[in-house]
Structure formats: C-alpha cells, structure tokens
Amino acid sequence: MTSQQRMIVHRCRFVDFTPATITSLAFSHKSNIDKLTPSDLRLAIGRSNGNIEIWNPRNNWFQEMMIEGGKDRSIEGLCWSNVSGESLRLFSIGGSTVVTEWDLATGLPLRNYDCNAGVIWSISINDSQDKLSVGCDNGTVVLIDISGGPGVLEHDTILMRQEARVLTLAWKKNDFVIGGCSDGRIRIWSAQKGDENMGRLLHTMKVDKAKRESTLVWSVIYLPRTDQVVSGDSTGSIKFWDFQFATLNQSFKAHDADVLCLTTDIDNNYVFSAGVDRKIFQFSQNTNKSQKNNRWVNSSNRLLHGNDIRTICAYQSKGADFLVSGGVEKTLVINSLTSFSNGNYRKMPTVEPYSKNVLINKEQRLIVSWNESTVKIWTMGIESNSEQNYKLVCKLNLKDEQNISTCALSPDGQVLVVGRPSTTKVFHLQPIGAKLKVTKLDNELLLKTATKLAKFIDNSRIVICSCEDEVFIVDLESEEDEKPQQIELLEINSTKSSIKVPYINRINHLEVDQDIAVISRGCGAVDILNLNTMKAKSLVRLNNFITAVHINSPRKSVVVVTAENKIYEFNVNLSPEAENEDNESLLTQWSKNNTENLPKEWKTLKENCVGIFTDMKNSNMLWFWGATWISRIDFDVDFPVNKRRKQKKRTHEGLTITDESNFMNDEEDDEDDDIDMEINENLNVLLSQGNKIKSTDSHRHEESSNYFFFTDKYRPLLFVDSISSDELAIIERNLLCSHSKQKAFVQPKLVF
C-alpha cells in the first residue's frame, strides 16, 4: 500500500471451503479444424459434490454458470447433444439409475429418466446426436432416444446383457456400441436399426489378467481413421485393437497404475491416456505413406497433476487447440494438444470464485460462508495483535438435499436468508453470550421460491432473483410479507447465441445500493432497477460477458468488468432526455480516458476480476480482485498514456481461443480474420514471464504508486472486502488444506 494510507490486512484462512474432485469433462462441440471456433463452444465440468460448472474457453477461460448439486450426489459422467437449430442439451449420470437432462436456462433438472436397469456407470452419445447409450452395473447397456428435442428421453432398446459391470462406452458412428467391462473384457454390440444382429453381442476381446485381482477396463475410445479401438485398463496397459477382426494390434505397459481416461485428436494421429499415476502419455502414429503398417509409438509423457487424473478431453478448431484434464487435485489443467510434449500448459487456480460462497457483514464484523448444505458464521475481533482474532459463533446444518446457492445477511446481522434451487429459508440470529442463537422464521412465499441471488436493501427489505429470473422485493417486517413487490424487467431480444446457450440472457449479477439495484446478464446487458417505482431501465448492452458489477453511490456510477478484464464506469444520473443520446455519454470521463489504457498488470492478467468494492475512506478509490490478485485504482486520476503499439486481444501462451469469432457472434466468421495471429505472441509471453519474475508488490512506476496498487501475494482468494475504513479482510484458502486427503501415487524420484 502507499505510505499515505496504511491498512490492517486480515488474512482469513479459517474458512474451511474445500472444492470437490473433478470427475467428468465434456466439450459441447465436436472438433473441426476447417472452421473457426463456434461462439457457443462450452466446457462442462462435473464434480464429486454434484455441481456442474459451464466454462467458456474465450478470454483465458471463465465460468459462466454453476448448476448446484445436492447431498450424496456426484457427477460421474457428462454428455452434450449439439443439433443444428436446437439449443445445447446437457446430460449427466451419477451413482443412480437415472439420466438427468439439465435446463441450462434455470440450472434445474429438465428431465430425470430412470433406465430401470441398475446403477449407471457410463454414458456416451452417437455421431448423429440422437441416441444415448448408458452402461449399468448389472451388465445392461440401454439405448435412449433423444431425437424428440429438449426434455424428451424415450426408451429405444436394451442390448444383449452380460454379467460384468459396464464401466465405459463409446460409439462407432451410429451402428456399434463398444463397452469396457469389469471382467477385463471389451465388448462390441450392434446398434443398427433394421439389422438382423440389432442388439446382439458381436465381439468380445480380453485384456491381460492381473495376478491378485480382476482387471477393469476403465476407458475405451474408437479411432475412425484407422478403424481401431483403444482401451485403458487397471494394469496400466494401453491396447490398440482392430475393430473389424476384434484382434490385438499393439499393447503398451506405459502407466504404473490404472488408466482411467483416454482421448484423441480430430485426425486420430495422437492418443492421450491418463490415470492414477498422475502422468499423461501421448501415443503417436507413424503416418509415413511408404510404410504399409503404421505403428503406434509411446512418444512422450508429462507429469502435470498432483493426484489421480479422473478425466481428459480434447477440442480442436482453427483457433483452438485444447487438451483439458482434471481429477482428485481439483484443478483444471489446460495443455496445447498439438505441442503437448514441449508446449505451454496452464494450471487453473484451485478456487475460482465466480459463484461467491462468502459474505462479510461490516456492522457486526461477521464473516459468513456456505458450502453444500452448511452455513458457518465467524466474528472478527478488533484486537489485531491477538493470536486468534476470530471465533466461530454459529454453524447451521440444513437438512435439505440441495446445495445452497446463495446467502444474504441483513446489515444489522440479525436476519439470514439462505437460498437454494428449490426453496428459500429465513433465520433470525440472536447474540447470546459468545454465540448466535438461530431461530427459523416462517415465510410461505420464500419457502416456495427458488432463489438464485439475494441482497438486502435494509434490515427488513430484501431483493430476490429467482431461478426463473423474476426479481421482486419482500419486506420481512410487513404484515403483507408474503405479497412480493414485482419489478418489471425489460425484455431481452433472442439471438442465435441465446437460443443455442439458453442461460446467456439470464441474470448473473445483482447489486443493491439504497434505492437502486443493478442486474447484469450473461449476454452483457446491464439494467438499472428503481426500487421505488419498481421499473427497470436499460443502462448498456456490452458485447462481452460481465464478471463483476459494483454500484459507487458517491460517484453516482456503476462499474463493470468484462471477461476481457476491461473496466467500464457508467453514469447512472443521466436525465430522461439523455436516453436517446449517443451511448458514449453513458461513460464517465475516467472510463473514456482509461478503459483502453489500463496498466500492463491488468492487460496480462490470466484470472478474471470477480469482485469490486469501494474504499470506505475515499469513494474515488476502488478495489478489484480475482482468484490470485488484488488491485486498487484511483478513479480521480488518469493513467499515463501508453505510447507502445496497442496489443491485440490474443492468447496468453496459446491456451485460449485465438480466432476473432467473438463471444456473442451470430454470423459465420470470415476466414481471413485470423491473419497475423501470432504478431504479438512473443510480446505476450514476455509480459507474462515478467510478471512471474518481478514481484508485483513493489510499484514499478513511482509516479503511479499513489493511484495504482497491484499484488499477487494472496492466493487463492475466496472473497475480499473491507471490514472497516482501515481494515481489509482477505479470505484465503490454504492450498495444502484444499488438497484431497486421498494420497497421491508416488513416482520414483530422479537421482543424479
């Protein structure tokens, strides 16, 4: 910080939030290197607590949506259906007999389809995207017809049953289903309609036996170019099989433990395997046309994970080249697929707080955190020199099965609202000695309301945004507390992107300050809500995803940060006559001068800004923070004009989308858009390396140290806010604490 202002920093590491294991990954589109990256490309991440995260690979990856899980739920498999002209459909399985299709607009289940054939272990979709195959623990493979559109799952057929558990499934086009089983066998069924062998078991291939236990075939994939099946099993072997004759072509004992997942590139020139030994192996095929028998070779391997790798997937297009993996380490690792052996890779932070699970009450000095179905409240002491300056005053375990989606605490710290995807509960908190007594308050309206976002206006009135995107006010002290005051929202025009990705037009941020509220949507629309007149007014329509929103009342402005890490400040005191003026009149003078002229610490950020708050001493000072950094900017001063050549919006180290097809693009992109794609590649790499070499705690420009501060000393961050005018509460999650208790496979150490 500057010498003029010193702040007490509370590094709060007692918040025991632990992210869940990554169990499944799935890209929404098939690879296509002949076209630019589609604007609706998404990655779904399934976790062991039942949560599903939807990520956008643009702008160095950002999370757009979180689907909440529930008690004893786990996501063990994910599958997308992508049919032209229809919205994306997402299916999941997880330790039950049910296949769930999710409503991507609301985050709620659209359809739960019971296969009535045993616990489902695996799921796969055919090439034409109209049939699902699911493998069960009783040896059954069920085909489900999904051609009827969203929400329609119909029984198609049951393939010939066998005794072993079906651990993994893959399709050959629309005609054959390939399964890996728990008895060490790979089975091939016919799924051709009208064929006399429809549903029959055509081939069985057996892998090597283990000495002490049965061999499990954990993963199989099909390679169309070579007409081969690749399997990975519990002995650590990778085997290449000829599909037509069901014979073994090649075998590699590459891994030291179970192989859990496999994937390939679009041309089937590479196969990647990963598993318990934490390594990712690359197998390459000699494509020399002069040789008739093209053999596979174990070409390289990398140790990038700290624990078991549970899942791996790949995607390629003209502007994308991704090999993504995750597992027990709980963090996503992104590689370049074509330059895997020696290319850059990126390890995402263990915690990415796009969906907040912490809030701070300044008046009562309380820190509230929620995880799954538990709420914990701590009080922060005033004495900063004491060894333990905090105390747990309340722990609330809810009996509901669904995970908590949001919480809100009244300014006086006496009313706690807990929202989840099906219901909302209200509790009264009464201080008794050193603890808080919790009393449940009855409110039939909120019990029937699925809450996505909630913010208090004062000690009794609360603004709620439901999962259906209805925004209303409830006065908890009013006699008519069960009659909500509905706010009339503006209609958002549908686009091709919003039809394909339904949640794009949904509300993702809600901020409240006195008599106004601000909402933002995934499509970049920002609206102001007048809480007195109950009317909405459009503020701006940005063509980018908004990651953080803040109302600065003293400056009469709204500050938003986009996925490109650009800061915009908009006036909110425009007269009605100014509504039809040029949009630039909305921007404050600071934003006009500095939005495109931010310091290079901001321009080279890899993690998005996910939070903003105003300094309590100086309303012109705003704090911004992301998963691994904190910054403070004085909005009363302009940054020095950067005379260097303006950098294009390109990738950091080639691990994000590099073409110019944008976030909300509805038209086909001109193929010439990616000319000069690598002009600034070296400059970007140097800048990012410079950030690693030089400590960002020391200000690089003495003249700017009074109005700009940046540090990456604190990480990973769950939440940051001021707790008083000279105190900052930084909620960190210790990396060692967030790692799994499951012991990792021990690799032999190199001795020189």
Buried (B, 14 or more C-beta within 10 A) or exposed (E): EEEEBEBEBBEBBBBBBBBBBBBBBBBBBEBBBEBBBBBBBBBBBBBBBBBBBBBBBBBBBBBBBBBBBBBEBBBBBBBBBBBEEEBBBBBBBBBBBBBBBBBBBBBBBBBEBEBEBBBBBBBBBBEEBBBBBBBBBBBBBBBBBBEEEBEBBEEBBBBBBBEBBBBBBBBBEBBBBBBBBBBBBBBBBBBEEEEEEBBEBEBEBEBBEBEEEEBBBBBBBBBEEBBBBBBBBBBBBBBBBBBEEBEBBBBBEBBBBBBBBBBBBBBBBBBBBBBBBBBBBBBBBEEEEEEEEEEBEBBBBBEBBBBBBBBBBBBBBBBBBBBBBBBBBBBBBBBBBBEBEEBBBBEBBBBBBBBBBBBBBBEBBBBBBBBBBBBBBBBBEEEEEEEEBBEBBBEBEBEBBBBBBBBBBBBBBBBBBBBBBBBBBBBBBEBEEEBBEBEEBEBEBBEEBBBBBBBBBEBBBBBBBBBEBBBBBBBBEEEEBBEBBEBEBEEBEEBBBBBBBBBBBBBBBBBBBEEBBBBBBBBBBBBBBEBEEBEBBEBBBBEBBBBBBBBBBEBEBBBBBBBBBBBBBBBBEBEEEEEEEEEEEBBBEBBEBBBEBBBBBBBBBBBBBBBBBBBBEBBBBBBBBBBBBBBBBBBEBBBEEBEEEEBEBBBBBBBBBBBBBBBBBEEEBEEEBBEEBEEBBEBBBEBBEBBEEEEBEEBBEEEBBBBBBBBBEBBBBBBBBBBBEEBBBBBBBBBEEBBBEEEBBEEEEEEE
